Amino acid sequence: MTPDKNESLIFNQLLEGVHKCVLCAQKLELGPKPILQVNPNARIMLIGQAPGKQAHEHGQPFLDPSGDRLRDWLGLEKSQFYDPSTIAIMPMAFCFPGKQKNGSGDKPPPKLCSKTWHSSIRTSLPNIELTLLIGRYAAEYYLEDFANLTSTMQSQDIENEEFVLLPHPSPRNNIWLKKNEWFETKTLPKIRQRLKMVLKKD
């Protein structure tokens, strides 16, 4: 469904507001630089954690080893992944939150971002058929019955549910992936098949 001129105007105004947002400016290590990929025609949405430092520097989401692994998991070429008319990418927080002082990774995404923008953005994307939640922060926000990553992924109905959960593709999850080989051998093939079914409609 192609948006009419009025809908396009509203969408562009919303996106302009996002890119001018400074609500979390005082908390951000490198200052505000919202990074997301959205288009009203997108059929699939990815909701991750927050842009990493490399994404902040280059202005593109998942531009790091985690993104390489994610694209491999999903069976998507870079050209598909970065096509906003196909894939929408909306992290839980749009700006790089900075590094933890103890060196254990990035800081958690500020909750104010998702509370302020997510509902309006999802409403502006009427063609989304499948939303992939990547990691715990997205799962806690969007899944009412979320208990933990492992049990939720094992029980989800990948073929039919609106939200499908994946672990974060960060190398920090290598131990979990090794302990839970079923994710790559059984779950990923089902997710790839669901993606193919949605993309066939384009």
N, C-alpha and C positions, 0 to 999 in steps of 0.2 A: 504494500500500500504506500503510494507516494504522498507525502504531506502536501497540503495546499499552501498558498502563499502566507496565510495568516499563521498556520502552524509552524512554518519555516521561520517566520519572524520571531515567534515566541521561543522556539528552540535556540535560535542564534542569540537572543537576549539572555537566555538562561546560561548558555555557554560563555558568553561575555562576562556574566556575573561570576561564574566559576573562576575564570582566568584572572579576574581582578580581586579575588578573595584574599583577605589578609587577616582573617579571624585568628589564626594560630601563629601569626608572625613572630610574636615574642618567644614562642617555644621552639621555633625551628632553627636548627644549627646553621643552615645555609640560606635561610630566608624563604619566603613563599615562592613556589614555582609549580603551580598545579599541572599535573600530567595525567591525562586520560585520553581515551580514544572512543568517540561516540558519533553515531550517525543514525537518524531515524529509520533507516532501512535495515539496520543490523538485525540478524536473527539469533545470534548467540552472544551472551554476555559473560565476561570473565570478571570475577570480583576477587582480587587478591588482598595483600596487606597494605603496602605503600611503596612508592617508588624507592629504589635503592640509590646509592650515590652515583653509580654510572648512568642510571636513567635520568637523574637530576641533571647531570652534566650534559647529556646528549638530547634531553627533551623527549625521550621515547620510552614507553613502558617495557619492562622485561628485556632490557638490553644488557644482559649479563648471563653468566652460566646457568642461573636458575631459569631464565627465559629459554635458553637452548634446550634444556631438559624438558620444560613444559611443552614446547613445540613438538619435540620428539614424542612425548607421551600422547599428545593429541593427534599426531600424524598430520600436522599442518606445516606447509611451507611458509617461509617468512612472508611471501607475497600475500598469502591468504590471511595469515595472522595479523598483519598490519594493514589490512583492507578494512577501514571503518564501516563500509557499507555491508560487511559480512560479520565482523567481530567487533563488539563493543568491549572496551577494557575500562573498568571503573574500580579502582582500589578503594579500600576502606578509608584511606586518607590520601589526598591527591598530591601531597608534597612529601619530600624526603624528611623524615622526622629527626634524623641524626643518629649517631652511634651511641650504644650503651657505654657508660664510663668503664665498665668492667671488661669491655671487649667481647661481649657475648652476642654481638649482632646489632641490628638496628633497634631503635626504641619502638615501643608499640605505637600504632597509628592513633593520633588524637581522635577521640570519639566525637568531638564537635563537628568534624568534617562530614561524617556519614549522617549524623542527625540533621545537619543543615541542608545537604545536597542530594542524598541518595534517592529519596522519594520523588523529588521533582524530576530528576534525570530519568529514573525508570519509567515514570509516567510519560516522558517525552519520547520514549522508544517503544512504540506500540507493536512492533513486529518480533520482539524477543520471544523465542520459543523454548530456549534452554539457557539456564544460568549455571555456570560452573563456579562453585565456591572453592577458593584455593586457600586452605589453611584454617586454623582455629578461629581467628578474629572474624572472618566472614561467616563462618558457621555459627558462632555465638550470636551474631547479629540477625541472621536470616532464618535460622532453624529453631523453632520453638522448643522442640524436644531434644535438642543437642545435649548429649552426655559427654562423649569423648570422641576423638577422631576415629579410632579404630572400630569401635562398635557401630558408630553411625555409618561409616562407609560399608561395613559388612552387611548391614541390614537395608540399605537404600535400594529403591526400585529404579535402576538406571534407565530402563526403557521408557518409563512413564512419568517420573516426577519432574516438576518444574526446576527444582534445585538439585544439583548433583555435586557431591563433595569430593575433593581431592586433597591430598596432603600438599603442603608447600614444597615446591621442587628444589628448595635450597639444599646445598651439600650438607648442611647441618642435620638433615633428615636421613642421611645415608644409613645410619644404624637402624632406624625404624623400618626403612625399606628392606633392609637385609633380613630383619626379623619377620616381616610381613610380605613374603614373596607373592602371596595371592593377589596383591594389588596390581602388580605388573603382569602377572600371568592370566588372571581371571577378570579383574575389574577394568583395566585399561582397554582390552578388546571390546567390551560392551560400551564404554564411553566413546571410543572411536566410531563404532557402528552407529551410535545415536547421532554423533556429529555428522556423519555421512548422510543420514536420513534427513536431517534438517537442511543441510547444504544442497541436497538434490533439488529442493524446492526453488532454489534461486534461478 
